[in-house]
Amino acid sequence: MRKTTYLACAISAGLVGYLATVYAVDQGDKNLIQHNLSQANLTKADPLSKEAFQLFNEKGCQYCHTTDSKMPFYADMPVAKQLMEHDIKKAQRQFNITALMQQVQNNQPISEVELAKLESVLVDHAMPPKQYLLMHWRSDLSKENTETLLNWVKSERSKYYADPKVSAEFKYDAVQPISTTFAVDEAKVKLGEVLYHDTRLSGDNTISCASCHGLDTGGVDNLNTSTGINGAKGPINAPTVFNSVFNIHQFWDGRADDLQAQAGGPPLNPLEMGAVSWQQIIGKLDQDTALKAQFDAIYPKGITEHSITDAIAEFEKTLVTPNSRFDKFLKGDKTALTAEEQQGYALFKQNKCQTCHTGEAMGGLTFEVMGLKDDYFGDRSNVSNVDNGRYNVTKDENDMHRFKVPTLRNVALTAPYFHDASALTLEQAVADMAQYQVGVKLTQDEVDKITAYLKTLTGEYNGKLLQ
């Protein structure tokens, strides 16, 4: 009897202690929420965006998913500090909403990837985590809260990204058909096309941009790593040049901000085109009277590093590939995809592939950790400096093993896959992505259906289907 009494007292004391802690946490959260909202400037935001922003704050999303949030008082307390640091590190690896919060306040378009990730966790009821809710009752999302945020995602897509030609069924999908056309200077495009295929940009006049990014081979060279000057082998798989204009940054690690910066890299790279200097390249081109006249007609300073890379970048803006069978399907042509291919698209969405492979190019808009759900590099072994990914540029530990998500457009033509060319076939790439990025073991039937769907993403260049 006495033991039972002691046990009851202990349970009661523990419950009282737990409730007292929850109350203290709730009051701390409440005060901080009020502070954060008072500091926010939402004068530019529309009513639905204001409501979404308020929910992000009220539910504590900013604690773990932003880099600049003021933390509650208990964040420095023993045990809580270690737990929160662990949660923050994990959250930052998967979904950082710092930019999203700023974009709402500035009435700017929200990243398509951030909208897709938010939609994914809302549909799955994956956030906030159940463990977090044990101490943060206020953070639980009601059905109404979830609907508000999902409606906001649809509203943002409709406002900035939805293609008016897409059928109602797919109007709010994270993936949209290629429809954007980029304003270009046609004279620069014509010059850039010549330069893109000009081997004089290399040290020994043997390598051009097209050597590694062939326009007749899906914008790649179909090698594990490209072959450069004097047979030199590069350390990384060449990404496709097609649809690269949609990329947020260029190269796997994003070290080039735009197409022009990217065009300036390979000519002087000793493993790629191997020129000694830009002056060497300019000297060779300057001897071509017709080419020199073409430059002089466009650029006041004639042939320079800037004019060479600017013209190539202008040409690369035109390397978009619309009118794939999948694009036609999204626009209402139900016969464009077979039943198997349609099932593949459904599986593609079911397995959350569209959270990263989003937008018109179905990729290129974000940097994601390779091995988010399973130890990719541990399983592969032989890790090298190139496997550091985005970290090599930012030196931020959070960017270790993080790579730009590649476009899936024309993916059937661009084997082998991943930055390290470890997946030799599209089927293997699908299975590996499911395992390491989603944490799912696909059946062979599922792999086959998703692969069949991905083959429908091959588009047209200059009015002709890529092959």
Residue pairs with C-beta under 8 A, 6 or more apart in sequence:
21 135
22 135
22 137
24 74
25 72
25 74
25 135
25 136
26 136
26 137
26 138
28 72
28 73
28 74
29 60
29 72
29 136
29 138
29 139
30 138
32 70
32 71
32 72
33 57
33 58
33 60
35 70
36 57
36 62
36 69
36 70
37 54
37 57
40 53
40 57
40 105
41 105
42 49
42 50
42 53
42 104
42 105
44 105
44 106
44 107
45 53
45 104
45 105
45 107
46 107
48 148
48 151
48 152
48 155
49 104
49 107
49 152
49 156
51 148
51 152
52 104
52 148
52 149
52 152
53 101
53 104
53 105
55 141
55 145
55 148
55 149
56 62
56 97
56 101
58 138
58 139
59 128
59 138
59 139
59 140
59 141
59 145
60 128
60 132
60 136
60 138
60 139
61 97
61 127
61 128
62 69
62 97
62 101
63 69
63 71
63 72
63 75
63 84
63 88
64 84
64 87
64 88
64 90
64 91
64 92
65 91
65 92
65 95
65 96
65 97
65 98
66 96
66 97
66 98
66 101
67 92
67 96
67 98
68 98
71 84
74 80
75 81
75 84
87 132
89 398
92 398
93 369
93 372
93 398
94 369
94 372
95 114
95 117
95 121
97 114
97 118
99 111
99 114
100 110
100 111
100 114
100 118
102 108
103 109
103 110
103 111
104 110
109 156
109 159
109 160
109 161
110 156
110 160
111 365
111 366
112 157
112 161
112 174
112 358
112 359
112 365
113 355
113 356
113 358
113 359
113 365
113 366
113 405
115 153
115 156
115 157
115 174
115 358
116 174
116 354
116 355
116 356
116 358
117 355
118 149
118 153
119 150
119 153
119 174
119 355
120 126
120 352
120 355
121 127
122 141
122 146
122 149
122 150
122 153
123 150
125 141
125 146
127 141
128 136
128 139
128 140
128 141
132 139
133 139
133 140
141 149
153 172
154 172
157 172
157 174
158 171
158 172
161 176
161 359
162 171
162 172
162 176
163 176
163 177
163 179
163 330
163 331
165 177
165 179
165 331
166 173
166 176
166 177
166 330
166 331
166 332
167 330
167 331
167 332
170 330
173 330
173 349
173 354
174 354
174 355
174 358
174 359
175 330
175 354
175 357
175 358
175 359
175 362
176 330
176 359
176 360
177 322
177 324
177 326
177 327
177 330
177 331
177 360
178 243
178 320
178 321
178 322
178 323
178 324
178 327
178 360
178 361
178 409
178 459
179 322
179 360
180 246
180 320
180 360
181 320
182 245
182 317
182 318
182 320
184 314
184 317
184 318
185 298
185 314
187 297
187 298
188 298
188 310
188 311
188 314
188 315
189 311
189 314
189 315
189 317
189 318
190 294
191 294
191 295
191 298
191 311
191 315
192 311
192 312
192 313
192 314
192 315
192 316
193 315
194 291
194 294
195 201
195 209
195 308
195 311
195 312
195 315
196 208
196 209
196 210
196 312
196 315
196 316
197 208
197 209
197 210
198 208
198 285
199 205
199 206
199 207
199 208
199 211
200 281
200 284
200 285
201 207
201 208
201 209
201 267
201 273
201 275
201 281
201 308
202 208
202 229
202 267
202 273
202 274
202 275
203 229
203 273
203 274
203 275
203 276
203 280
204 229
204 230
204 274
205 284
206 229
207 228
207 229
207 272
207 273
207 274
208 273
209 241
209 263
209 266
209 312
211 221
211 226
211 227
212 220
212 221
212 226
212 227
212 228
212 238
212 266
212 272
213 219
213 220
213 221
213 238
213 240
213 241
214 220
214 221
215 241
215 242
215 319
215 461
217 413
218 240
218 242
218 410
218 413
218 414
218 466
219 240
219 241
219 242
219 244
219 319
219 410
219 413
219 414
220 237
220 238
220 239
220 240
220 241
220 413
220 414
221 227
221 238
222 414
222 415
222 416
223 237
223 238
223 416
223 421
224 237
224 416
224 421
225 233
225 234
225 235
225 236
225 237
225 238
225 421
226 233
226 234
226 238
226 272
227 233
227 234
228 234
228 269
228 271
228 272
228 273
228 274
229 270
229 271
229 272
229 273
229 274
230 274
232 270
232 271
232 272
232 274
233 271
234 271
234 272
235 271
235 384
235 386
236 252
236 386
236 419
236 420
237 416
237 417
237 418
237 419
237 420
237 421
239 251
239 252
239 404
239 406
240 406
240 407
240 409
240 410
240 414
241 316
241 319
242 319
242 320
242 321
242 407
242 409
242 410
242 461
242 466
243 319
243 320
243 321
243 360
243 361
243 364
243 407
243 409
243 410
244 250
244 259
244 262
244 316
244 319
244 364
244 407
245 259
245 316
245 317
245 319
245 320
246 320
246 359
246 360
246 361
246 364
246 365
246 407
247 361
247 364
247 365
247 404
247 407
248 254
248 364
248 365
248 366
248 404
249 255
249 256
249 257
249 258
249 404
250 256
250 257
250 258
250 259
250 261
250 262
251 262
251 265
251 404
252 389
252 403
252 404
252 419
253 388
253 389
253 390
253 392
253 393
253 403
253 404
254 367
254 390
254 393
254 404
255 265
255 392
255 393
256 262
256 264
256 265
258 313
259 312
259 313
259 316
259 317
260 309
260 310
260 312
260 313
261 309
262 313
263 308
263 309
263 312
263 313
263 316
264 305
264 309
265 272
266 272
266 273
267 273
267 275
267 278
267 281
268 274
268 275
268 276
268 277
268 278
275 281
278 304
278 305
278 308
281 308
282 303
282 304
282 305
282 308
285 291
285 292
285 295
285 303
285 308
286 292
286 302
286 303
291 303
292 302
292 303
295 302
295 303
295 307
296 302
298 307
298 311
299 306
299 307
299 310
301 307
319 461
320 459
320 461
321 409
321 410
321 458
321 459
321 460
321 461
321 466
322 459
322 460
323 459
323 460
324 409
324 456
324 457
324 458
324 459
324 460
325 336
325 337
325 341
325 456
325 458
326 336
326 337
326 345
326 453
326 456
326 457
327 459
328 336
329 336
329 337
329 342
329 456
336 456
337 345
337 453
337 456
338 452
340 448
340 449
340 452
341 449
341 452
341 453
341 455
341 456
342 453
343 449
343 453
344 449
344 450
344 451
344 452
344 453
344 454
345 453
347 446
347 449
347 450
347 453
348 354
348 450
348 453
348 454
351 434
351 438
351 440
351 442
351 450
352 438
353 433
353 438
353 450
354 362
356 363
356 366
356 368
356 405
356 437
357 363
357 405
357 407
357 408
358 365
359 365
361 407
361 408
361 409
362 407
362 408
362 409
362 457
363 405
363 406
363 407
363 408
363 409
364 404
364 405
364 406
364 407
365 405
366 404
366 405
367 389
367 390
367 399
367 402
367 403
367 404
367 405
368 402
368 403
368 405
368 437
369 400
369 401
369 402
370 376
370 377
370 387
370 389
370 401
370 402
370 403
370 418
370 419
370 436
370 437
371 377
371 378
371 401
371 436
371 437
372 436
372 437
372 439
373 435
373 436
373 437
373 438
373 439
374 435
374 436
374 439
376 401
376 432
376 436
377 383
377 387
377 401
380 420
380 422
385 392
386 392
386 419
386 420
387 401
387 419
387 420
388 400
388 401
389 399
389 400
389 401
389 402
389 403
389 419
390 396
390 399
390 402
390 403
390 404
391 397
391 399
391 400
391 401
391 402
393 399
403 419
408 454
408 457
409 457
409 458
409 459
410 457
410 458
410 459
410 466
411 417
411 426
411 454
411 457
412 426
412 454
412 455
412 457
412 458
413 458
413 466
413 467
415 423
415 424
415 425
415 426
416 422
416 423
416 424
417 423
417 424
417 426
417 428
417 429
418 429
418 432
422 432
423 429
423 432
426 451
426 454
426 455
427 447
427 448
427 451
430 442
430 447
430 450
430 451
430 454
431 442
431 447
434 440
434 441
434 442
434 447
435 441
442 450
458 465
458 466
458 467
459 465
459 466
460 466
